[in-house]
């Protein structure tokens, strides 16, 4: 962005120098054929560079440049610099990407400015749905950051602001002059806002929007459904009401019907959301339901990964006190190892995979839990670089299931972790949990 700005500033200096010389020199007037006049496209390119920049001051810089464009064109010094809706939309994007409430507020203020300018006859400032989506994204980018119910907030939360703006967009449908029509992405941004929100009732809000979409000629896509499922998952973390998982199941069945009709695709992220719902639920059959979905992915040709298996392993670990679940967790790990050895690197187990299986063994109470965990650790050290979390899981298994006769094993693990720290392996160094 800085390089683009520097080039533009050099062009402006040359142009300003030309203007000064042209007032007093016929020779300078002849230079008009070779002088480069900074125009709207050049300014917009620099604005776009600001929008893509990680500079925290990019929004301020973009707005300053936008103001300069207005001044240059309105004073007649450089009419070619007159800003248009692309210019304003890019400035809006800068504010939306700032990740601050102030940025989201400013983005919406600039949108109001664009609508006002267009209504007063400035055809270059006609906003389109992309501009509105940019503003909505500003609220989505901070949703969840300003939603603490314990805080007394006078302002509406980001999801509420986004939904209010969505309703305003809907009201423009009958405005033939503006001709603004929301698209799937428009609704998806608002759904994402509610999914990220920590407010009670967010899932209901998201479900209501999802149900409205077909009636306004904007059928939901897989992203729409995934956002609603995410909102349900968030709701379930606060409310153990079993009806939530039933509603998630209904949505998933609905997605499968639409897929069969060729109207929707279902990717692994959808399966993962549903699997996590089962894994983290209080249902005794949660692990089996998660496995059913894994097998469904395989039969449907949907790509499985280490994340897919990790969810199933975690589901077993949560229910390790039920007979057979610890062995099932081990079986999933064995599958992952087998697949990775056959070349499927997407399923290669990582620290989390090994750690979760050992956690399942720690909770199982099986008489041979420590011996099985020891074999898993040996395999882990063969395949990956175990970290502190994995070693701590192994220690936990030893403490819970090994008895006094296994003290030497725990001390051996501790010595190994200390040795690793001394050799520079800080990711495997002892932690407070190690010594507890």
Helices and strands as residue ranges (DSSP letters): H 2-22, H 26-30, G 31-33, H 40-52, H 58-74, G 79-81, H 85-96, H 101-119, G 123-125, H 129-140, H 158-171, G 172-174, H 184-196, H 202-213, G 214-216, H 222-238, H 243-260, H 268-280, H 286-300, H 306-318, H 325-341, G 345-347, H 351-364, H 369-383, H 388-401, G 404-406, H 407-422, G 426-428, H 432-435
